[in-house]
Amino acid sequence: MAETFKLPASSYEEVLKFIQAYAGAKEGVALSLDQISQATGVPRTTVSKNNGFLVQIGLITEGNKKAATEIGRALGRAYTSRVSDEIERIWKEIIADNDFLSRMLSAVRIRNGMDRSSFINHIIYSSGMKDSKESRTGAGALIEIFKSINVLIEVDGKLTVVEDAEEEQANAEDNLSYNNIPTVSVAQSKQSTSCSSSNSITINININCAVNEIEELSEKLKKLLGDLSE
């Protein structure tokens, strides 16, 4: 099995307390478990059990004493100031850079949604951790993080992925670019009249192209017209 991913051992609300406590220290100052415990009112053993998760996603440094990283300080400040757009931006950056978190969202997307219980089971199994009360609480905390930044929604117990608007726009632009590849089609039809047996030929040229392809298209049209005149 792949390397174990350390899930949180606390609720979403408690994890936020730890993030803000580390971010509240002076830049570069490492804090002990006792200091975080005093700042949050959470037992030091619980703080210790959550530190692995915070280290793994890059919010705090390793070592006996731990300090908030640059991104950890930014996220903590965003929570303290309640800047929702910044909170969402930072979490999405963390998720994009973390293989485990990205795969968990992909699992929901591929299945076109999952119920909460099934997703919790999937998170624990994929993490490689034992199925325990703490692991289930931690898996639930991840779900709440996903929901809080609008990458997951829950309706009647079913979780589904909310596709990012920028990603959808990028896909739309890709499709538009593909559909705008220069193409030239020639439609030929015979027309006859009651007074003449001669045939006339009508040629329709349909052109689709992007602005940056006009110069290339000009050369193609010249060649086409030359071929038709022969």
N, C-alpha and C positions, 0 to 999 in steps of 0.2 A: 504493500500500500504506500502511497505517496506520503511525504512528510506531514506530520500532524499540524493542522491549523488550530491554533489556540482560540477557542471561542471565549467570549466574555463569560463571567460567572455571575453577573448581576443584571438587573433590569436596565432598560434603555435610560431611564431617569438617573440611575446611579452611575452609569458609565459617563453620562454628561458631567456629573459632579467631578469625576476624576479628571476629565479633559480640562475643565475650567480651573481646577486646583493647580494642575501642572502649569497651565498657561498663565496663571496669576503670579507666578514667581518671577523674579528679575531674570532677564534674558541670560541664558547660560548657567543659571543656578540649579544644581541638582537637589532634589528633595528626597528625604527618606520616607519609608512606609509610615512611620509615626507622624511625620509632618503632614502627609496627605490625609492620614486618618483624622488628625486634629482639624484639618481644614474642611473635611467633608462630613465628619461625624460617623464615618463608616469604620468598622473594625479593620485593623492593619492586615489581618489574614485575608479579608475580602479584597482589600486593595491589592495585595500581592497576587491573588488569583486573577485579577483583571489586567495586571500589568503586561502579561504575556500578549494579550490581544492588542493592547495599545502600542507595544513595541513592534508587533508583527505588521501592523498597518502604517507604521512610520510616524506615529504621533508623539512618542517619547523615545529617549535614548536607552541603550542597554546599560548594565552596571548595577551595583548595589544601590546607589542613589541614581535617580532618573530625572532628566530635565526634558521639558517640552522641546520638540524639534521646531523648525521654522513653520512648518505646516500645522503642527500641533498648536503653536501659539496663535496662529492666524485663526484656526477653528475655534479655539477657546475664547478668543476675543470676540469672534462673530456671535457666539452663543451669549456671551455676557452682554453684548450690545444689541442682541436680538436682530441681527441683520440676516434675514432669511435667505436672500439671494446669495450672499457670500457663503452661508452655511451649506446651501445646496451645491454651489459651485465647487467648494472644497471637497465635500463628500464624493461628488461625482468624479473628481480627479483621483481621489484615493481608490475608489472602486475600479476605475479604468486601469490603474497601475497595479492592482492586486488580483492575481490570477484566481484565487479562491472566490473572492466576492463577485468577480465577473462571471465565473462559472455558475454560481448560485442563481444569479439573475437569468442566465442563459437556460438553466434547467426549467425555470418557470415559463420562459418564452417558448421553448421547444414544445412544452406540453400544453401550450395555450391556456395556462393557468393551473394552479394547484390549490388544494384546500390547506389551511394553516397547519393542521396536524401532519399531513404528508410532507409539507415543506420543512417543518421542524425535524422530522425524521430524516429527511434527505440531507439537511445541513449537518446534523450530527454524524450520520454515516460517512458523509464525504469528508468531514473534518478529521476523522480517525480517532475522535475522542469517545470515551465511554458514554453510554446513554444513562445520564444521571439527572437529578433535579437541577443541578447547576448548569449542565450542558443544555437542557431544555430551556432554562431561563435565558441563557446566553444566545441560543438560536432565536428565541423570541425577541431578544434585544436587537439582533441583526435585522429581523423583519421590520421592527419599528423604526430603525434607522432608514431602511429602504423606503418605508412609507412616508417618513417625515420629510424626505427630500423629493417626493413625488416620482420615484422610479417604480414603485409598486402601489397598487390600490387594492383594497379589500372590500368586496361586496358580498354580503351573505356568506361570509366565511371563505370565499374563494379569492385567491390572490392572483393578480395579473400584472404583467409588465406594462408600464406606460412608456411608449416609445418617445425618445427625445425629439423635439420639434426640429432641431438643427439636423439630426440624423435623417429625418424624413425629408427635409428640404434638400439635403445632399443627394438622397436617392432619387428625388424628383428631377434634380438637375442632371444627374447621370443619365436618366432615361431621356431627358430632353436632348442632351448632347448626342446620345445614340441615335435618336430619331432624326437629328439634323445632319447626319452624314450626307454629303452631296450625292444626290441620285438623279439620274436622267432617264426618263422612260419615254418611249415613243409608241403612240397609239395610232394605228393605221386603219382607215375604213374606206370602203369603196362606195361611191355615190353614182347613181345613174339617172339619166333623164329620159323622158319618153321620146325626145327628138334626137337623141344621140346615143350611140353605143359606147362612146369613150368614157373612160373612168377618170375620176379625179381622186387625188390622195390628200387627206387631211392629216396633218401631223400635230399632235399635242405634246408639248414638252412640259413636264411637271418637275419643278426643282424645289428641293428642301435643303437649306444650308444655314449654318451659323454665320454671324457677321465676319468672324475671323477666317472664314473659308471662301469668301467671295473671290479673292485674288486667284486661288487655286481653281475655283469653278470657271473663271473666265477662260483659262487655257483649255479646259475640258470642252467648253461650249464651242470654241474656235475649231477644235479638232472634230467635234461632232458635225458642225455645219459644213466643214470641208469634206468629210466623208459622204454627207448626204448630197452634195453638189456633184459628186463624181458620177 
